[in-house]
């Protein structure tokens, strides 16, 4: 009887400490190191770079900015990462300024993140999605009344990828429920809600 292997547990247990590089204030595992380490353990692993059906290009766009979609398949289980095309400051690049090099760099970064979803190097991203929300504000005239600060969600900002990833995994909830859940953390304007609706459908 073949022993079942927990791939996530196996890959998460691999130390990437000696492969970690520094970029600014961030530690990261290069896509080449991540891919090499994955293939040594699982030679049949595959990467899928998704293309937009309408344009045939290897990125998707909301008309203002762009993002890539990369899947990593290990033993018939695929994890997909969505990542905005960003500059060196991690700010989304406007569509008219995006180059093929920007897209290529984003695909490689997204590859490393999709591999991390299988467990390899995931610890490097722990805490990335923690946002300081729900800070109580006490009104001066009424100490019993409290409100909660929320983070404004904008298309292409640092939280956008996380929101798109959440939507991808929870489409079955439907748009109203997804928006309601997101509004516990984010302030969402009408235009942004319309863009989120495109990702839900």
VMD Tcl script that draws the C-alpha trace (Angstrom):
set ca {
  {0.00 0.00 0.00}
  {1.45 3.35 -1.08}
  {2.05 5.76 1.77}
  {0.20 9.05 1.42}
  {2.56 12.03 1.45}
  {1.44 15.37 2.79}
  {3.10 17.57 0.17}
  {2.47 20.81 2.04}
  {4.01 19.43 5.23}
  {6.95 18.05 3.28}
  {7.70 21.31 1.45}
  {7.04 23.54 4.47}
  {9.63 21.59 6.44}
  {12.41 22.43 3.96}
  {14.67 25.18 5.24}
  {15.14 28.02 2.76}
  {17.27 30.06 5.15}
  {20.46 29.80 3.11}
  {18.60 30.77 -0.08}
  {16.90 33.89 1.25}
  {17.95 37.18 -0.33}
  {17.35 40.75 0.77}
  {15.67 43.45 -1.31}
  {15.22 46.73 0.53}
  {13.45 45.90 3.79}
  {12.10 42.59 2.51}
  {13.43 39.04 2.55}
  {12.55 36.94 -0.47}
  {13.22 33.61 -2.14}
  {14.05 33.99 -5.82}
  {11.81 32.16 -8.27}
  {14.83 30.23 -9.61}
  {15.76 28.88 -6.17}
  {12.13 28.09 -5.34}
  {11.61 26.29 -8.66}
  {14.85 24.34 -8.31}
  {14.03 23.19 -4.78}
  {10.49 22.20 -5.80}
  {11.62 20.22 -8.87}
  {14.24 18.33 -6.86}
  {11.42 17.04 -4.63}
  {8.72 16.79 -7.29}
  {10.19 16.48 -10.82}
  {6.72 16.33 -12.37}
  {5.70 19.73 -10.99}
  {4.47 22.17 -13.64}
  {4.03 25.91 -13.95}
  {1.05 27.37 -15.80}
  {1.20 31.00 -16.91}
  {-2.36 31.94 -17.79}
  {-3.16 34.07 -20.83}
  {-6.09 36.40 -21.32}
  {-8.56 34.76 -23.71}
  {-9.57 38.11 -25.22}
  {-6.07 39.43 -25.93}
  {-3.87 36.31 -25.98}
  {-1.43 38.19 -23.73}
  {0.16 36.75 -20.59}
  {-1.44 39.34 -18.34}
  {-4.91 40.61 -17.50}
  {-6.09 44.19 -17.15}
  {-8.88 46.30 -15.67}
  {-8.14 48.98 -18.25}
  {-5.95 50.96 -15.86}
  {-3.42 48.49 -14.44}
  {-2.54 44.83 -14.98}
  {-1.96 41.59 -13.11}
  {-0.67 38.12 -13.90}
  {-2.10 34.72 -13.02}
  {0.34 31.87 -12.36}
  {-0.48 28.34 -11.26}
  {1.84 25.68 -9.86}
  {0.70 22.08 -10.24}
  {2.15 19.46 -7.88}
  {0.73 15.94 -7.94}
  {-2.47 17.13 -9.64}
  {-3.05 19.89 -7.06}
  {-2.83 23.42 -8.41}
  {-2.36 26.60 -6.43}
  {-2.85 29.89 -8.28}
  {-1.36 33.26 -7.43}
  {-2.57 36.63 -8.75}
  {-0.03 39.44 -8.66}
  {-0.29 43.05 -9.91}
  {2.38 44.30 -12.29}
  {4.31 46.62 -9.96}
  {7.38 48.84 -9.93}
  {10.34 48.61 -7.52}
  {8.27 50.42 -4.86}
  {5.53 47.77 -5.07}
  {3.14 50.25 -6.69}
  {0.99 49.20 -9.62}
  {2.24 50.42 -12.99}
  {-0.32 52.15 -15.22}
  {-1.27 50.10 -18.27}
  {0.26 52.49 -20.80}
  {3.65 52.33 -19.04}
  {3.89 48.55 -18.64}
  {6.72 46.86 -20.55}
  {7.23 43.20 -21.40}
  {10.05 43.17 -18.84}
  {7.66 44.35 -16.11}
  {5.27 41.51 -16.97}
  {8.08 38.94 -17.07}
  {9.40 40.06 -13.66}
  {5.90 39.84 -12.19}
  {5.39 36.34 -13.58}
  {8.60 35.19 -11.90}
  {7.58 36.78 -8.57}
  {4.15 35.22 -8.87}
  {5.79 31.84 -9.57}
  {7.63 32.01 -6.23}
  {4.41 32.92 -4.41}
  {2.42 30.12 -6.06}
  {5.15 27.65 -5.06}
  {4.94 29.01 -1.50}
  {1.24 28.10 -1.42}
  {2.38 24.49 -1.65}
  {4.50 25.10 1.47}
  {8.00 25.89 0.21}
  {9.19 29.19 1.68}
  {5.70 30.14 2.84}
  {7.10 31.46 6.12}
  {8.56 34.42 4.21}
  {5.04 35.69 3.51}
  {3.60 35.17 6.99}
  {2.32 38.49 8.22}
  {2.23 40.05 4.74}
  {-1.56 40.26 4.79}
  {-1.87 41.58 8.32}
  {-3.37 45.03 8.14}
  {-3.83 47.31 11.13}
  {-7.58 47.62 11.22}
  {-10.23 47.82 13.89}
  {-8.43 50.51 15.90}
  {-10.99 51.91 18.32}
  {-11.60 55.66 18.15}
  {-13.25 57.14 21.20}
  {-15.33 60.23 20.54}
  {-14.55 63.04 22.96}
  {-18.17 63.87 23.81}
  {-19.32 60.30 24.26}
  {-16.82 57.80 25.60}
  {-19.32 54.95 25.12}
  {-19.53 55.42 21.36}
  {-16.75 53.82 19.38}
  {-16.15 53.50 15.66}
  {-13.59 51.48 13.76}
  {-10.95 52.58 11.33}
  {-10.90 50.75 8.03}
  {-8.36 50.72 5.25}
  {-9.45 52.25 1.94}
  {-9.23 49.68 -0.84}
  {-7.99 50.98 -4.19}
  {-7.47 49.09 -7.43}
  {-3.85 47.98 -7.70}
  {-2.76 48.98 -4.19}
  {-0.84 46.71 -1.83}
  {-4.03 45.00 -0.62}
  {-5.48 44.45 -4.09}
  {-3.72 41.12 -4.72}
  {-4.89 39.75 -1.39}
  {-8.47 40.78 -2.14}
  {-8.36 39.18 -5.60}
  {-6.97 36.00 -4.07}
  {-9.78 35.99 -1.49}
  {-12.38 36.48 -4.24}
  {-10.88 33.68 -6.34}
  {-11.25 31.25 -3.45}
  {-14.72 32.40 -2.40}
  {-16.64 33.09 -5.61}
  {-19.34 30.66 -4.48}
  {-20.36 33.12 -1.75}
  {-21.64 35.57 -4.34}
  {-20.85 39.27 -4.74}
  {-23.08 40.69 -1.93}
  {-21.61 38.36 0.70}
  {-18.04 38.90 -0.53}
  {-18.46 42.70 -0.40}
  {-20.00 42.47 3.07}
  {-17.06 40.38 4.31}
  {-14.50 42.72 2.75}
  {-16.16 45.77 4.28}
  {-15.31 44.49 7.73}
  {-11.70 45.43 6.90}
  {-11.89 47.83 3.96}
  {-13.67 50.99 2.91}
  {-14.76 50.26 -0.67}
  {-15.91 52.93 -3.12}
  {-18.54 52.29 -5.81}
  {-16.01 52.19 -8.64}
  {-13.91 49.62 -6.80}
  {-17.00 47.50 -6.10}
  {-17.76 47.46 -9.83}
  {-14.24 46.20 -10.53}
  {-14.58 43.51 -7.83}
  {-17.82 42.41 -9.51}
  {-15.83 41.69 -12.70}
  {-13.60 39.29 -10.75}
  {-16.52 37.52 -9.10}
  {-18.36 36.79 -12.36}
}
mol new
graphics top color blue
foreach p $ca { graphics top sphere $p radius 0.5 }
foreach p [lrange $ca 0 end-1] q [lrange $ca 1 end] { graphics top cylinder $p $q radius 0.2 }
display resetview
